[in-house]
């Protein structure tokens, strides 16, 4: 459940830490023992949790206020980020003059030195997060004039105060989860935004000539560019040698701070630690490069998986980096998002390291393309019908029927047959009648499919909140810049179905 999507008592138009605690209570009451969230770092203009302006700073929008406040932002189906951020900024600034940030917090979080300067300069530049367009003397913490530093001092103390409030509230969330027996699963994006405080202050750790993304894949083609070239996320590449020279201090700090709040964390796009697909142009130039034929071309770093030697080198790099992350995580459990175009060495290597990856039934297929029996999934895995990047079950069902109807309308007998087979595979995996297939996503089919997920051999079974209630809402379409991304809010209530399913499948027992 994304934090922004939660509806909590007295919230100001977006999910906050009070809403998270209420969701923890909801989980405990229904038998769910894990609550997974998207990254909670401070977001930029696109509001994407995977394009944050800091890998360490927590998003001020998650801060809850003790009393209802005049000017509360009312929302129906989506978050009004402009109003929400303005209101919370106003309330925090009103509280700031009477607050004193403990010296111990500032000492334990030395990263605030660079972050608060970046954040104050962001205000100084009218909210423009493209620091490469700022005045030259502001493009590095080392070159900011003393007179400007003095001018920004008060604002820097304000942003340190905001982070102290946010961290105190999230640590309280962790304590509440402990009392209710619910584990919190966080999320660490593989990349960081080019316009982030991290890149601004640590230029030597990043390669800004290339833009990280993901290669083309048959299962995800939302537009012609993505179908042809893949996803261009625009994230800078890591200079892994530079990270090694500083003994991975930047990564270790990031891991430790996440582990302070969460019991488990998911590494987003773990494939990037092994090899990362990258573009020689930024996302804003995608359209201009649609027919690109010159050099350089998009490629993998460090190596493509084209030879045994390259595969071995990529595997070694990924294993070394993940061992470092596991060590920094301590007792916090590390899991990996290993979806997409997955090299053949990645999942065996994750198994060797004791890191569970994900199983999405729709993509786990037998040679005849029927769904693989969940009983055969590795115990060291996490099964989920969909993630925030995927259509929920009800939408996928509607799309399968639409594809079948379209083929029949065109009298395309081959595709009509293929699409009918796909409907049969779905209901067959759920143990339902493969001949009398309902057109609607019935409560019976919903229950049967979810039961099969819970009965699988995977260590954890995790559902998007939308799939718990068979809702068609989707939180993100990867590679797109739609305003609907990262803004949907949902209403949820009691789920007697999942209370029963969790109990009947034995998932209520402590994993």
N, C-alpha and C positions, 0 to 999 in steps of 0.2 A: 504494500500500500504506500504510494508516494505521500510524503508528509503534506505537500500542498493540497492534495485531494481530500484530506480529512476534513470533517466538519465537527468542531468541538464546541463545548459550552462557552459562549461569550467570545468566540473567535472573531477576528477583525477582517474576515473575508478570505482567509487562507488557513490551512492547517498549521497548528503550532504545538508547543511542547505539552500543553494541557490536553489537546486533542490526541496526541500520541499516548499519553497516560490513559486516557479513556479508551483508546484502541487496544492498549495492553490489557485493560480490564475485560474488554469484549473478547479478546483472544482467550484469556484464562477461563471465562465463563463458557466458551464454546468448545474448549478442548484443544485449541491451537497452542502449540508450545514454542513456536518461532514467529516473530514478526519481522518481515524483511522490508527494508526501506531503500529508496534511491539515495544517492549522495546528498548530504545536507550542507555542503559548502556554499559559500556566497556566490550567487549567480550574477551573470552580466546581463546585457540588454536582451539576449535571446531567451533568458530564463532557463536555459538547459542545465540540469544538474551535472551534465558531462562536459560542460564548457565553462566551469566556474572561474571567477577572477582570482581565486586563491585556493590552493590545495589544503590549506589549514584553517582559514577563517570560516566560521559557521555563518549560515545565512541569517541575517537579522529578521527576516520574515518569519522565522520559526519561533521567535521570542513571544511568549505569552504575557499578558498583562493581568494584574490581579482583579481589576474591576472592569465592568463594561464602560466603554469610553464613548463620549459623544463623537459623532462623525464616523461611526462604524461603517465599513464598506460592505454593503449587501451584495451578494452574488447569487446568481441562479445556478448556472451550469459550469461557469469558468471563473478563474481567478482574474481580477482586474489588477494586474501587477503595478501599473502606474499609480493607482490610488492607494493600494495596500502599502507599497514601499514608502510613499510620501507620508501616509498616516503614521506608520511605525517609526519612521525617522523623526517625525515631529514629537511623538510621545517620548522617544528615547532622549532627544535633546532637552525636553522639558525635565526629565528625571536626572540628567547628567550633572547639573550644578551642585546637587546635594549628595553626590556619590563619591566614594573614594575607592579606587581599585587597589586591592592589597598588593604590597610590594612583592610578596611571594609569588603571586600570579604572573606579574611582569617578569620576574627573574626566571621562572620556569618556562616562560614562553618568549624566548629571545627573538623568535621570528616576527613578533609584533613590531620590532624596530623597523624592518623593511616594509611590512604590510601597512602599518599606519601611515607611513610616509607616502606610499603608493596611493592609499585610499584618500588622503588629504589632497594629493596632486590630482586625483581623479575629479574631485570636487572643483579644484582650481581650474580644471580644463572643461568645466561645464558638463561633466558626466561622460565625456568622450573617452572610452577605454582603450582606444588605439594609441598607446603611449609612443609609438614610432612617429606619430604626427604631432606630439607635444613639442614645445620649445626644446632645442637641443640640450640645454643644461639640465632639463628635467627628465631626460631619457635614461638616466642611471642614478642610483642613490648616491654614488660617489661624486657627482658633479652638481648637485643641487646647491645653489648659493646659500651662504649663511643667513643672509637677510630673509630669504624665502623660508628657510627652516624655522627661523624665529616666528615668522608670520603664521606658519602652519602648526605651531606647537599645541595650541589649544584644541584644534581639530584632531590632531593625532591622539591626544589624550581621550577625546570623545570616542574615537574608534577602538581604542584599547578598552574603554568602559563597555562598549557594546559587546565586544568579544567575551569579556569577563561575565556579563549577564548571560550571554548565550551558553557559555560553557557551564556555568553554575546550573542553569536550567536543564541542560542535557545530562549532566551527571545525576541530577535528581531523577530524570527519566530512567536512567540506568538503575538507580536504587529501587525505583518503583517496580521495574521489570523483575528485579531479583526477588522482591517480596511476593510477586504473583507467579513466579515460576515460569516466566516467559523469556526466552532468549531473544535478544535484539540482533538482527543481521543488518550490517551496514554495507556500504559499497564504495570501493575505491576505483575511480576511473583510471584506465591505463594512461591516458594523456592529460595534459593541462592546456588551457587556452593560451594561444600565442599572446593575447593581450593581458595575461594574468600578472599578478604581483610576483609570482614565482619566476617567470621568464624575465620580467623587467629587472629584477634584483639579482638574478643568477644566470646571466647570459651565457656564461661559459659552459653551462650544463646542457644547453639546447642547441640544436641545429635548425636555424630558421630558413634555410634554403629549400627545404622540402616540407611537404604537408602530409601528415599521416592520415590514413583512411583504411579502407578494406577493399579487396579485389572484387570483381564482378562475380555474382553467384546466381545460378539458375533459379533458386527459390526466392530471390528478392530482386524484383525489377520494377520499382514504382514509377520510373520515368526513363526515357531513352538514354540519358547520360549515364545514369547508374547502371542500366543494363549493359552498356558498352564498356564503360571505364571502371565502374565500382563507386564506392562512397568516398568522397573527399571531405574529411572532417576539418582539415585546416590546422590540425594540432602540430606543433613542432616535434621533431624527432629528438630522442635523447642522445647525448654524446656519452655513451656508456663508459668509455675510457676515462672521461672527466669525473664521472660518478665514482668509478673505482678509485681514483686518486684521492677523493675525499672520503673513502671508505663508506660510500653510499649513505652519507649523513642526511642528505635531503630526503631520500626514500625512507630511511629508518625513522626520522622525525614524523613523517606523514603516517607511517604504520602505527607508531606508538600513540599518536593522538587519536587515531581511529579506535584503537584498542581500549582507550580510556572510556569510551562510550559504549562500544558494541561488544557482544560476546562472540560474534561470528562476523567476518566480512567477506564479501564477494569481490574478487578481482575482475573488473570489467575487461573484456577483450584480452584474455590471458595470452592469446595467440601473438600479441604484439611483443611479448617478452622473448619469444622465439625468433620471429621475423615480422617486420611491419611493412605493409604495402604503403607506398607514398607517391605523391604527385609533385612534379616540378613547378606547379602553378597553384595559387590559392583558390579556394572555392568560388570566390566572386568572378573568376575567369573561366569557370567550367564551360559556359555556353560558347565562349570564343574558341575553346580548344576541342570542341566536339569532334571536329575532323582532323585533329592533330596527327601529323605524320613525321614531324621533325624530332630532333634530339634536344634534351634527354626525354625519354619516355617514362611513364609511371613504372615503378619497379619495387622489388622487395629489398629491405635492408635487414640484416647485413647481406643475406644471400637469398636467391630464389631456391626453391626446393627442387632443383633440376639435376643434381648429382648426389651420390651417396655422401661425398665429402661435405657438400654444402648442408645437407640434412643433418649430418653429425655435428657440424659447427653450430647450426641453429639450435639444435637440441641441447648442446652443452651450454650455450649462452642462456637459454630459458631456464634450465635446471639450476645454474649458478645463481641467477637473479631470484628465482623463487625460493631457494634455500635461504637467501639473505632475508627475504620477506618473512618466511616462517620463523626465523630466529628472532627477528625484531618483534614479531607478533606475540611471542611468549605463549601464554595459555589461550590466547584468542584463536579460534578456529578459522583457518583460511580455506575458502572454496573458490572455484574458478569458473568463469563464464567462458566456455570452450565451444561456442557455436559459430557457424559460418563455414568458410572453406578451411577445414581443419586438416593440417598435415598428418600423415599416418603415424608420426612419432610422438605427437603431443599427448594423446590420451594415455598411452602406455607410460610416458614419462610422468604424467600427473599421478597415475596409479602408484608408480615407484616412490613418489614423494609423499604419498598419503593425502593428496589433495582431491576432493571430489569435484567432478565436473557435472554438467547438466544433461539430462535426458528429456527431450521434447518428443512425446510419442509420434507426432505427425512426421518427424524426420528420422525416426528410428525404424528402418524398414528391413524386411527379409528380401532374399533374392527375387521373389515374385512380387515384391513391392507391397505386400501386406504389412501391417504394423507388427513390429517385434513384440513378443509377449513380455510384459513388464516383469514377469517372474524371472526373466533371464538378465535383467539389468544388473550391472555390478552393484554390490552392496555399497561400495564407496562411490555413490552418485546421488544426485538430487533430481527428482522427476518433477516436471512442471508442464501443464498443458500449454502455457504461453508466458512470455515475459512482457514487460512494459513496451517492448518494441514490436510485439506481435498482435495480430487480431485475436480477440477472445474467442472462445469456443462457439458461441452463438453466431458470431459474424462469419467465422470460417465455414460453419454449416450453411449459412445463407449464401455464401460465395460459391460453395460446391454445387448447391442446387441451381444457382444462377448460371454457372458455367454449363451445367447439363441442359437447362432450358434454352440457353443461347444456341448450343450445338443442335438441338432438335429443331429450333426455329429456322436455322440455316440448312436443315436437312443434311447436316454433316454427321453421317452415321458413325464414322470412326470416332470422332470426339464425343459423340453422344454415348457411345459404348464405354470409352475411357473414363468419362466423367461419372457414369453410373457405377463403374468399378470402384472409383474413389469413394463414392458414397457408401458402397458395400463394405469397403475396407474400414471406414470409420465406425459404422454400426457393428461390424463383425468384431472389431477389437473390443467394443463395449459389451459384447456378448448378446447382441440383439438380433432380431429377424432380418436377414439380409435381402429378403425379397419384398416384404411389405414395409418399405422405408418411409417414415413420416416426412412430410414436406416441412413441417415446423420443427423447431428444436424443442421437443416436448420435455416436460419435467422428467419423464421416465428415461429418456435418452440422456439428459443432463446427469441424472443420478447414476445411471449405469456407467457412463464414461468416467465420472469423478470417482466412482467406486474402484474402477480398474486402476486408476492412478494411485489411489491410496493402497491398493493391494500389491503394488509393484514391490520389487525387492530393494529399491533404493532406500538409502539411509534416511533421507528426508523427502517428503512430498510437500511441495509448496504451490499454492494457487494464487493467481492474481485475485484481488478482491472482486473484480468484475466477474470472474469465473465462478466464484462462490455463489453469486446471485444471478448468474446467466445474463449479464448485462452486456450490451454491444459496445460500450465505451472503450476507446483506445487512448493511451496516454502519449504516444509518440509514434511518428513515422520516420524511421532513420533516413538521414540524408536529405530530408526536406526542411524547409524553414517556415512551415505553416504556423499561423498564430495560434492554432488550436493545440499545438504541441505543448506539453508540460503545464497545462492550465485547467484540465478537467477536474471537477469536484463531483463526488458521488454521494448518494444517500444510501446508507446500509442499516440493517436492523438485525433482528434475531434470525438465526439460521438453524432451524430444527433439523434440516436435512444433514448439514455437516456435523452437528452434534452427534447425530445417530451414526453417520458413516464413519466418523473418527473412532467411535466406540466399537462399532461392529467389525471394523478392519484391524483392530488392535493397535491403531496409531495413537491411542490415548496413553499407551504405556510410554514411560520415559525413554527416549532414544539413546 
